[in-house]
Amino acid sequence: MKRIPILVIGLLIAFSFQLQAQQNWRWQNPFPSGNQINDSDSPSKDIIMMVGDAGTVLKSTDGGQSWKRINTGIRQDLYAVATFGPDTALAVGEDGIILRSTDCGENWRRLTSGRGEDLNGVDILTKDIIIAVGDSGTILRSFDAGENWNYQPFPGLNSNLNGVFFPTPDFGAIVGDSFPPFGGPPIITSNDSGASFSPFGQDPNLASFSFNSVFIPKKNPAKAVLVGNRGTIVSTTNAGSSWKIPISPVNVPIKALWFFSDDDGFATGPGGVLLRTNDCGDTWTQIISPTNRDINTVVFPDSTRGYFGGGFGGMFRTDDGGLTFTNLQSGFFPQLNDVAFLDDSFGIAVGNFGTILRTSNGGDVWNPINAGTIHPFEAIGTTENSPSTQFWAAGGTFGDSARIFFSSDSGSSWLPQPIPSPFKLFGITFSDSLNGTAVGLNGIIYCTKNGGKNWIKKNSNVNEWLLDVSMPNDSCAFVVGGVGRILRTKDSGNSWTPQNSGTLEWLTSVSFLDDSIGIAAGNKGVILRTQDAGQSWENISPRNISIDFTDIFLQRGRNKNAGFSNVFVTAVGFGGTILYSSDGGSNWTEQYSPFNGQIWGMHMRDSVNGWVVGEIGTILRSDGEKMSVGIEELTGNPVPNNMLGINYPNPVRNSHTRIPFSIPEKAFVSLRIYDMQGKELFRLIDQEMQAGEYEYDWEVPKLNPGIYLYQLRVDGRAISRKMIIER
């Protein structure tokens, strides 16, 4: 058994949940994705690969007319991709992640980089030699197709490195952020396939510049074009002895650069910036852009066909060298706040600007419905207790009045219902086709007994914002809202009784199976449950989760008398988080989500069939289909339990405890200590390790008595155990 000396390093925040690989959430809107696209490459005219946030890998083999989303099983952002020949591809990104494909992007294998810095650029020089660059001056070089990586920082250049480009296998350049102590522009070049680098000019006037991308003509290695922040464009024709700063048409960061000949190229940036040059960067012209979203990447497989990608998953193509463009993404983009389904086919999603989207085929196609309003909808309600074709959409505008619209034909047409409230509504629900409750700003509650033809104001006796309501039957309802507020009625809303939630965090969602068993969720990871109609609420907040939850759903299992032990729970929130529990919230798993933005609403037909909606028009669907994960190391289970032993002594009553663990094969290993709020306190190990059995002897610093977590991460997979400190 090996013993490891003490090493306490910096701080990062991480989740310790297992990814539930069998649950497949996939994009329905926008399509093929709404995640930011960060880079692209095109090995041939019709084959295009794009990578982006939340592990996004998209591939098309027909020029972008259709797309395949490769489920990599990771949620780290991918910042760069490079291809070599018809089959080989490398993708790099957040936390030093490196993925490799040998079948043109169909399947990916995670490689061990040995580093934790974000990697921002990659280029494949030969079938064996690869260069990747990243934050804090990171330069990695592999000479065996990525199986092993050498860390070779350049002396004196400690800024973030953003791009790498080798026009030939021998010669290439790396560019990055400004680093004045370096004494010149942050660009270094290599003449020996990246084995060594040297400065490319020493002009001190450019030492404060930051660059994102570089181009060097294959036939003229003394010339270079660099683009960067504040619209910066610089060029040289004499290997950096002198530099020219052409007049830039823009004053925003230029993110990407691509030349399809030694003279003709494009540069792109935020807000749809699209620049073109015909003289190798000496002069630039801003051309009419097909989008106002960020353009982060451009690639031309030939002189006429080009692909562009960027913000909100936007992508487009040109077939005439940039004269005209074709949109390659479909969908609707207003923020969606809630979703409800009548059955597996008919559903409605509602959102800002009066948005109503309707589907009749389970979400494969969504169509906009004009309800005649521009006021935002915050909630959609229907009744699931009996066959129905009815929907109610509720919302309004701050400083205006409440809005409720009603549909009796499965969402095809909508009519407003009168509600005499000056305050915006946040939640609405119906127990059947007649009895409903709506809640909103400043403690307002309205009830109806005739399907919304008349809404009657009820006295809640509170002023907090009320954000959601659950109505298990026509006389009982539960309402949640600001500063931990929970209200209950047993008499159809005529009177409301406050309940003690035990928290001051805002509660945003509530769901009840019947008049006794329910659950509520809210900000900072708070989840509560009750089995006695809210007389007492138990805090079951998942450990190491501090995101804001926005919606929660309960579904009873087959055994209706088993209490929470046979209740399925799904909770969603910010960061694209989707959590699942099969035992009423006693234990949680994090489901793989292909989205890292804000989820606002959810509807589950059962424990595996459902939809979530969120910002930028996001709609994700799960139908119980197993996810085909295209990444080798992440297709199996997370770290097995027997790889992380129980620390001893435990409880810890003196200054030392030992943490045993084992590594089955060479891997990048991290051992971290967290408090119960999920804050990382210490990083004990963060390095590549050989296979073997280990024991970490930790000299415990002065910590408050209590329960702490220690977590083992092996190539991104994790397992955690509890440690009690009593001294």
N, C-alpha and C positions, 0 to 999 in steps of 0.2 A: 504494500500500500504506500502511495506517495503522499508526502505531506508538503503543503504549499505555504510559503511564507506569507505574512500579512501584507496586503496591498489595498489601500483605500483610495479610490479614484473619484471622478466627478459624478454629476447627477444627471439622470434622465428619467422621464416618466414612462411607464410601460404597463400594459394590461397583463394579467396572469391567467386569462381565460383560455380554455381550449376552443379551437375552431371546430364547429360541428360540420364536418365536411359533407355530410349527406344532404344538407339543406341547400337547395340551389335557388338563390335569388338572382333574377336576370332582368336586364333592362327591357322595358316596353316603351318608355318615352323619357327623353329623346332616344332615337335609335341611330347608330348602334350603341351610343353611350352619351352620357352627359358630363362625364369627368373631363377635366382639363387634359388636352393632348400636349405633351411636352416635346416630343421628337418623333421623327419618322425616317424610314429608309426604304428604298425601292430597288430591289435587285434586277427587275425587268420592267418593261413598260406597263404591264397589267397587274403585277404583284406589288402591293404596298403594305407596309407594316407600320403601325403607329402605336406608341406607348404613352402612358400618362399616369395621372394620379390614381391612388387606390389599386395599384397593381394592374392597371389597364393595359392589355395587349389586344390590338385589333388587327385583323388581317383580311385583305381582299385579294382575290385572284382574277377579278374581272374589271380592273380599273376603278374600283370603288362603287360599282353598281350594287353589290351585295357584300356583306361583311360577316365575318366570324369573330366572335369574342372568345378569346382563349382564357379559360379560367385557370389562372396561375396559382390560385390558392393563397396568394399573399395580398396584404393590404398596404404595403409600403409604396410610396410614390416612385414611379420609374421616370428618370429624367433624360435618358439617352438610349438610343438603339443604333446598332451598326450591323450590316450584313456583309457576307463575303461569299461570292459565288452563288449558286442557286439554292443552297441548303443551310449554310451556317449563319447564325444570328446571335448577337450578344446584346443584353439589356442591362443597364445599371441604374442605381437610384439610391433611395433613402437608406440610411444606416449601413452603407457599404454593400448593399445587396448586389449580386451579380447573377444573372440567369443566362443560360446558353441553350440554344436550339440547334439540332443537326438535321432537322426535317422541315426547314423553311417556316419555323414558327408554330408548328402544330403542337409540339410538346417541348417543355422547357425543364432543364435541370439546374438546380441551385448550386452555384459554386461557392467555395469558401474563400473570401477575399482576405480574411485576417485583419480587416480594418472595420471601424465603426463609423467613419466619416461618410457623409453623403457623397456619392459619386455623381458628377454632373456631365461627364463626357466620356465617350469610348470610341476607339477606332481599331479596326482589324487590319493589320499590315500584311500579314501572310496567313496561311492556314494555321500557323502555330503562334505567331507573335501578335500580341494584343496590348494596347495601352489604354488605361482608364485613369481619369483625373477627377479630383474632387476637392472638398473643403479643406482648409488649413494646409494648403500646399501638397495635398496627397497626390502622388504619382505611383501607379501600380503598373507593373509590366509582367506579362506572362509569355513564356517561350514554349509552352506545351498546350496551347489551345485553351488555356484557362484553368487547367487542373491545379496549378500552383502559381502564386503571385509573389513578386518581389516588390517590397516597398522601397522606393528610391526618391525621396524628396530632394528638391534642388536647393542647395545652400542659399539662405537669405531670402527665399521666396516663400513666405508663410501665409499668403492670402489665399482666398478661395480660387480654385482653378475651374474654369467654366467650359472650356472647349479644347478639343484636340483634333488635328487634321493632318494626315499624312497623304500627300498627293502621290508619293511613290513609296515602296516598301522601306526605303532607306531614309528618306528625308521627310520631316514634318515639324509641326509647331504646336505648342500649348499656350493658351492665353487665359488670363484671369483678372481678378479684381486688383485695384490699385494697391501698391505696397511701396510707399516712398523710400523706405530704407534700401530697397532693391537698387535704386539709383537710375532706373530707366523704365521703359514701358514693360508691363507685365506680360512679356512674350519670350519664350525660350524655344530653341530649335535643336533638332538632332539630325546628325548625318549618318548614324549607325543603328537605325531601326529602334531608337529609343533606349539604347544601352547607356548613353550619356547625352546631356543637354548643355547648351551654352546660351548666353544672352543674345538676342537678336537686335543689336543696337543698344546704345546707352544714352539716348536723348533724355536728359533730366526733365525737360518740359512735358514729357508724356508720363512721368512717374506717377502722377495723380489720376491718370485715366484708368477706367475699368473696361474690360473687353469681354464679350460673350462668345464671339465666333471669329474664325480666321479662315482666309482662303489664300493659297499659294499656287500659282499656275505650275502644272507639271513640267512644262518646257522652260520655265523661267523662275528658278527657285530664289532668285534675288528679289523678286517682287512679292509683295504681300498686301492684303487688304484685311483690316480689322474693324469690327463694329462693336459698339458697346452702349453704355448708359448716356443719357441726355442727348441722344441722336448722334453720338460720336461715330465718325468714320475717319480712319486714317489709312494711309497707304505709303509704301516705299518701293523704290525700284532698284535700290542698291544695298539690299540685305540689312536695312535699318541704319545705315550711316546717316541718312537724312529722311525726314518724314514729311509728307504732305497731308494737310487736313482739308479735304474737299468741303465745300459748302453743303451742309445737310439740310434737306427740306423739312426735317422734323426735329423736335426737342424732347423726344421720349426715348426710353431704352430700346435699342435695336437688338432683338433677341436671336435672330437666325440669319444665316447667310448661305447662299448656294449659287454656284456658277456652273452652267451647263456647257460652257466653253471657256477659253482663257480670257475672253472679254465680256461675255454676256452673263449677267447674274441678277439675282433678286435678294433683297433684304426685307425682313418683316419685323413687326413690333406690336405693341398694345393698341387697342382701339381700331384694329383693322389696318394699321400702317403697312403699306406695300410700296417698296421702292425698287427701281430698276436701273441698271447701268449697262451700257454697251461698249465701255472703254476701260474695262478692268478696274472700275471703282474710281476713276478720276472725276466723273460727274454722275450725279444721281437725279432721277426724276420720280416724283411720287405719282403713282397711277391710281385710277379709280378702283377702289376695293369692293369686293362683293360682300363685305361684312363690317360691322363695327365692333366685333369682338376681337380679343387678342389673337394675334397670329404668332405662334411660338415656333413653328417649324415649316420648312419648305424643302422639297426634294424634287429634282428633275431627272428621271431616268434617260431622257433624250432632250433634244432641243425644243420640242413642242409640248410634250406631256409633262405636267408638273402637278404636285400634290401639296396642299397646305393644311395645317391643323392648328387648333388652339383652344381658346376659352370655351367652356361649357360643352366640350366635345365637338365643336364645330370643325368641319372639314370640307374642302372643295377642291376642284380639279380644273386645270386648263388644258386644252388640246391644241392651242394655237400660240403658245409662248407668252401667255398673259394678256391677250386681247379680250378674251371672254372667259367666263368661269361657270362651272356647274356645281351646284350644291350637292354634297354627298351625305348630308345628315338630314333626317326627317324628324318632325315632332313639333310640340308646343312648349313654350318656355316660361309662361307666368308661374310664379310660386304656387304650388298646390298645397292646401292646408288640411284636407280630409278626403276620405274615400269610403264608399259603401257599396255593397253588392246585394241584389235581391236573391241571386242564385249564382251558379258558377259562370253564367254568361252575362247577365245584365248588371252593369255597374256605373256609378257616377263618381267623378273626382271634381272637387271644387277648389277655387283659389282666388287669388287677387284679380282685380279689374273685372269682377263679375264673371270670372272664368267658370264654365261648366263643360266638362268633357264626358262623353258618353260612349260606352262600349256595349256591344251585343254579342261579343265572342270571347269573353274572358280577358279582354285587354289586348288582344293581338292587334286590333285597330281601335283607335280613339278618335272620336269626331267632336268638334266644338259645337255647342248648342248656345244660341243667342237667347238669353233670358230677359234682355231689355234693360240691363243695369250695368254700371261700371263699378258699383260698390263691391268690396271684397267679401267673399264667402269664407267663413272660418270653420264651419261644420256642416256635415251632411248626415241626416237621420233617416232611418227606415225602420220597419218592423219585421223581425225575423220569426216571430211566434206563429205566424200564419201566412199562407200564400198572399202576396201583395204585389202591387205595381206602383207603390207610392214612395216618393222621396220628399223630404223637407230640407231645404238649404237655408242656413242662417248666417248672418254676419252684420255688416254695417260699417260705417266709417266713424272714427273718433270725431267728436264734436258735431255729429249729424244725428241720425236716428237708426234704430234697429231695422233689419231687413229679414223677412222670411219669405221664401218662394216655395211653391208647392207644385209637384208633378204627380198626376194620376195615371200616366201612361208610360211608366218605366223610364222616365227622364227625357222623353221626346219633346215635350212642351212644358212650359212653366208659367205660373201665374203668381203674382204677389199676394200674400196674405196680410191683412191689416194687423199691426201690432203697435199699440200706442206707447212706445218707449223711445225716449231720446238717447238711449245708450246702446252701444254696440253689443252684439251677442257673440259668445265664444263657443257655446255648446248647445246641442239640441238632441233629444232622443224621444222615441215613442215605444210604449209597451205593447200597443196594438194599433189598429188603424184609427182609433179615436183619441186615446189618452197620450198626451205628450207634455214635455217640460223643456223650456229654453232658459238659459242662464247667460249672464254677461257682466258688463262693466258696473262697478259701484254696487254690487250686491243684488242686482235685479234678477228676479225669477218670474217667469210667466208660465202658466199652465193652460192646457186646453182639454176639453172633453168631447170635442166634435171635429177632430182631425185638423184643427187649426183655423176653422172658420171664425172662431172667436178665441182670442188669447186674453187671459185674465191675470192681472198683476197680483203676485203674492208677496207678503211681507217676510223678508228673510231676516230682518233685524241686524244685518251686517252691512258693512260698506266695502269690504274687500272685493276685488275682482273675482268673479266666479267663472271658472274656466271649463268645467266639464260636468256632465250629469249622467248617471246610470239609473235606469228605471226597470227593475226586475218584474214589477207588476203594476197594475193601474192605480194602486194606492200608495206604493212605497217607492221612494227615490232617494238617491244619495248625490250630493253635490260637493265638489272640491274647488279650492281656489287659493288666493294669496295667503301668505304667512301661515301655511299649514291648516287652512280652514277646511273643515268637513261639516256638512249639514245633512240631517236626515228628516224625512217626513214619512208618517204612517197614515196620513189622512188626505192623500191626493194633493198635497201642497198647501193645505190650509194653515198648517203650522209647521215650523222647522226647528229642530233641536240641534244645537251645536255639539260636536263630539271632540274629544281630546285626541288629537293625532300624535302628540308627542314630538312634533317638529315645527319649526318656524319657516322651513323652506316652502316655497310655492309648490302646491300640488296641481299638476296640469291635466291629469287623466284619472278616471275611475271606472271600474268594471265590476259588476256583481252578477253572480250566477243565479242567486235567489235572494230572498230578503235577509239572509244571514251571512253568506260567504261572498267576500269581495276583496278587491285589491286596489290600491291607489299608487300613483307614481308622480314624481316631480323633479325639481331641480337638484343638482349636485348628487345625483345617483340615488335619491331617496325612493324606496319602495316599501309600502306598508300593506299588511293584510289583516283581515278580521274573519272570525268564524261565529261571532255573536252579534251580528247586525251593527257593528261599530261601537259596541259598548267598550271594547278594548281593541287597540290596534298594535300589532306586532311589527317592529322594524326589521325587515328582511333585506335591507339594501345590500346589493352585491359588493363584495370586497374589491378594493382597487378600482372602483368605477366612480368617477365624480362628474360625468357628463350630465347634462339636463335631459331627462326623459320627457317625451312629448305625448306618448300614447301607450296604452297597455290593454291587453286582451286576455280574458279567461275563457277556457273551454273545458267542460267536464268530461272525464274519461268514462269508460263503461261502468265502473263501479260507482254509483251515485252516492253511496253511503260511506265512502272512504275518506271524506274530508279533503284536505289539501293534498294528501298523498296520491290522489288520482285526478289532479287538476293540472291542465296544461296552461302555461303562461307565456305570452310573447310581449316583450317591451322594446320600444324603439325610441331613438333620440338623436342628439347631435352627433356629428362625426360619422354618420351613417351607421350608428350602432344598432344592432339587432340582437337581443338576448332571448334565450329560450330556457324554460324550466318545465320538467315533466312531473314535478312534485310540489306544485303550488308555490314555488319560489324558494324552497329550502336550498336548492342547488341550481346553479346557472351555467349555461354554456353560451359562448359567443358564436353566433352563426356567421358564416362568411357573407359579407356584404360587399358588392362591387362598387359601392358609393361611399365617399367620405365627407359628404356635405350634411346639411341639416334635414332630417326626416321630421315631418310635421304630423302625419296621420297614418292610420293603418286600419285595414279590415281583414279579419281572418275568418274564413269559412269553417275551418277546423284547425287542428294543431299544425298542419303542414301546408294548407292551401290558403293563400292570402296575397294581399297587395299592400305596399307602402308607398307614400307620396311625400314630396318635399320640395326644396328649392329648385330653381331652374326647370320646373315642370317635371321633376323626377317621378317616374312610376316604375317600381320594381315588382316582379311577380314571383311567387313561389308556388309550385303545384305538387310538391313532394317528389319530383324527379330528382334522382341522384345527380350530384354535380360531377362532371367528368373533369378532374383536375389535371391540367397539363403541366404539372411540375413534379419532378420525381420524388424529392424528399418530403413533400407535404401531402402525398396521397394517403399515407397511413395514419396511425394514431399519433397524438402528440407524445411528448416525452413520457416513456413508461414510468409508472410509479416507483419501480425498484431502482431507477437511476438516481433518485434523490432520497437519501436516508434521513432518519430522525436525528437531529442534533443532540449531542450529549455533552454535559448534563442538560436536561430540560425538565423543569425550569432552570434558568441560569441564575445562580446565586453568587457567583464570584466573577472574576474578570475574564474568564476564558470559556469558550464552548467550541466543540468540534462539529463540523458539518461534513458528513460522508456523501460522496456521489461517485458515479461511474460513467465513463464515456465509451461506447461500444466501438467507435471508430474516430479517426481524426476529424475534428470539427471546431468551429468557433464557439467558445463557451463563455457564458456570463453568469456570475453568481451575485445576487443583489439582495439588499435588505430594505424592506418597506415598513412604514407604519400602517395602521389599520384604515387610514384615510387614503391610502394608495400613493403617498408621497415616498419617493425613493430617498433613502437616507444614506446608504453606502453602496458602492459598487466594489465588491471584493475581488472579483476576477473578471477580466474582459480581454480574452486572448485566444489564440488558436492553441488547441491542446491535442496531444496524441491519445489514442485509445488506452484505457487503463482505469484502475480504481484509485480514487483520491480521497483525501481528508483535509479540509481546510480548518486550520487552527485560528479561530477569530478571537482577537483580544477585544472584548466588548467595551466600548467607551461608556461614559456616563449617560445613561438613558433613563427616562422615567419608567417606573415599573409598569408592566402591562403586556399585551399580546402584540407581537410583531410577525411579519412574514419574511421568510427567506425563499428566494426564487432561483431555480436553475433554468437557464435558457441554452439550448443546444441548436445552433443554426436556425435561430428564430423561433423554435418551439419551446414551450415553457411548462413548468410544474412548480407549484408553491406548497410550502408547509408552514405550520405555525410554530412560533418560538415564544416562550413565556419568560420574561425577565422580572425577577422578584427583588433584586438587590436595590 
